[in-house]
Amino acid sequence: MDLKGRDFLTLKDFTPEEILYLVELAADLKKKKKAGIPVDTLRGKNVALIFEKTSTRTRCSFEVAAHDLGMGSTYLDPKSSQIGKKESIADTARVLCTMFDGIEYRGYGQEIVEELAKYSSVPVWNGLTNEYHPTQMLADLLTIREQFGDHKGLKLAYLGDSRYNTGNSLMILCSKMGMDFAAGAPKQYQQDPELVKICEGYAKESGAKILITEDAKEAVKDADVIYTDVWVSMGEPDEIWEERIRDLSPYKVTKELMSLAKPGAIFLHCLPAFHDLKTEIGKEKGEQYGITEMEVTDEVFESPQSKVFEEAENRMHTIKAVMAATLGYSTI
């Protein structure tokens, strides 16, 4: 399958066969890395990593993956890049594509990464926008396939604020790949009806089912995968914490909710997670609101059902697959 030169902006742009190809390529690259087999055939190429929102997993994944493939990488943090400030997005794209072979963007509106891609002559990869998180989805699918052997026919339940990148992208992933998807969230935190309609079209083709409900127990019933994310995203105002904690606490992933899933169900989280008070923000909000955890209990997070660190590792292998495939290298 030839994906050379393709942008990777949202899974809406990719067929189920292309998505599966990238995940299988990631599995092959992971196997080779574990065996110490080098895949550094992209020597001489360089990639630009634009981070308007900082990150641990995404940055490390792109940098290690680029190094493993033999490429150089240049990290541009919010203070290093003038994108959209002193230089337009279009001009930034036209400059960087003369120096780099690929451009990653992690930041705010999807329109930014879309405009970068429009004016760039090299592949542009979405490391995260407000609306979509496609590289995370490949890591999630690889993790699910490693745990269950396959993905088709499984059910994934997402709890919490499902309006943004992770909830949106999981619904797209599941509906395209033949997995049932359920979102448990208050009415005002549910996906945009237009996106739900699009995904219902995907689901009709794949045989998947979509359920959007305010009932957390209904969402997780008979699920194979229970997934959640932080309640307040980077860049949102501090005053939103009280509202989110009040509205989303009924959707916290607890042992009780996990017990409603199928035997052998796993827990996933794209991280970081507020499962204890061992972070500055966790401690601060714990003291402020009298809580010890937020979107998931420590009991679930540290349980054998939790596969969050396997999932985190798979970010690197799947990002490597995206860069390798779009820059013209394949091992399968």
WOGIUR-V109981 format. One record per backbone hydrogen bond with DSSP energy under -0.5 kcal/mol. NH is the residue of the N-H (numbers start at 1). CO is the residue of the C=O. If there is no record, write none. Layout:
# WOGIUR-V109981
NH|CO, NH|CO
This chain:
# WOGIUR-V109981
3|1, 5|326, 6|3, 8|124, 13|10, 14|11, 19|15, 20|16, 21|17, 22|18, 23|19, 24|20, 25|21, 26|22, 27|23, 28|24, 29|25, 30|26, 31|27, 32|28, 33|29, 34|30, 35|31, 36|33, 37|32, 38|36, 39|68, 41|39, 42|69, 43|40, 44|70, 45|42, 47|72, 48|102, 49|74, 50|48, 50|104, 51|49, 51|76, 52|50, 52|106, 53|106, 60|56, 61|57, 62|58, 63|59, 64|60, 65|61, 66|62, 67|63, 68|64, 69|65, 70|67, 71|66, 72|45, 74|47, 76|49, 76|74, 77|75, 80|77, 81|77, 84|87, 85|82, 86|82, 87|82, 92|88, 93|89, 94|90, 95|91, 96|92, 97|93, 98|95, 99|96, 100|96, 101|46, 102|46, 103|123, 104|48, 105|125, 106|50, 107|128, 112|109, 113|109, 114|110, 115|111, 116|112, 117|113, 118|114, 119|115, 120|116, 123|101, 125|103, 126|8, 127|105, 127|125, 128|105, 129|132, 130|108, 133|165, 135|126, 137|133, 138|134, 139|135, 140|136, 141|137, 142|138, 143|139, 144|140, 145|141, 146|142, 147|143, 148|144, 149|145, 153|178, 154|151, 156|180, 157|225, 158|182, 159|227, 160|184, 162|160, 162|189, 165|130, 168|164, 169|165, 170|166, 171|167, 172|168, 173|169, 174|170, 175|171, 176|172, 177|173, 178|174, 179|174, 180|154, 181|209, 182|156, 183|211, 184|158, 184|182, 185|183, 185|213, 189|186, 190|187, 195|192, 196|192, 197|193, 198|194, 199|195, 200|196, 201|197, 202|198, 203|199, 204|200, 205|201, 206|202, 207|203, 208|203, 211|181, 213|183, 213|211, 216|214, 219|215, 220|216, 221|217, 222|260, 223|220, 224|155, 225|155, 226|266, 227|157, 228|268, 229|159, 236|233, 240|237, 241|238, 243|239, 244|240, 245|241, 246|242, 247|243, 248|244, 249|245, 251|248, 252|249, 253|295, 254|252, 258|254, 259|255, 260|256, 260|257, 261|258, 262|223, 265|262, 266|224, 267|305, 268|226, 270|228, 275|273, 283|279, 284|280, 285|281, 286|282, 287|283, 288|284, 289|285, 290|286, 291|286, 294|274, 296|274, 297|253, 301|297, 302|298, 303|300, 306|303, 307|267, 311|307, 312|308, 313|309, 314|310, 315|311, 315|312, 316|312, 316|313, 317|313, 318|314, 319|315, 320|316, 321|317, 322|318, 323|319, 324|320, 325|321, 326|322, 327|323, 328|325, 329|324
